[in-house]
Amino acid sequence: MMRFLTHVQESGPPWVHVPEKAEEWCRKRPGQVIEVELRDGKAIRSNRQNKFWWAVVIPLVRGQWEREKATLIPPEFVHDALVGAFGGDWRDTPLGRARRSSTDMTIEEFSKLIEQTSEYLKDQYGCVLPSPEEWNE
């Protein structure tokens, strides 16, 4: 699957800019039928939010949980648990219920996830999470 965002020109016929990687992906599938879906785009979580999540939030929560449980906990488990608890939006799939991927969250939704995790850390462990704006990569 290939997914990308593009901008529509203000004037002229409808036109979509296809990135070079997408063209390359299509060239590798001669004669195949591919599906193209057009819909309004949304601003997905930012790279800075994602870096903050994995570099600051996940290690802090993971450290608290590992001290509490006295066992090593994979970062992916912490991520899945937090997104499941605070990320909302569960959906039905052919394989059953599944949470929406954090990669599909808007900037606002991901900010809310970080805020709710911050509140959890403060209430549960007395930890104060720095704000993403104050964080220096």
GIVEN-V78421 format. One line per field, one symbol per residue. phi: phi as a letter, one per 30 degrees, with the letter a starting at -180 (. if undefined). burial: # if it has 24 or more other C-alpha atoms within 12 Angstrom, else .. A space follows every 10 residues. Layout:
# GIVEN-V78421
phi = ???
burial = ???
This chain:
# GIVEN-V78421
phi = .bbacbccdd bjdeabdcee ddddddddbd idcbccccad dbddeddddd ddedccdedd deddddddch adbdeddded dddddcdihd bdbecjdbdd dddcddeddd ddedddddde ddddbidcdd dedddce
burial = .......... .......... .......... .......... ....#...## .##..##### ##.##..... .......##. .###.##... ........#. .#..#...## ########.. #.......#. .#.....
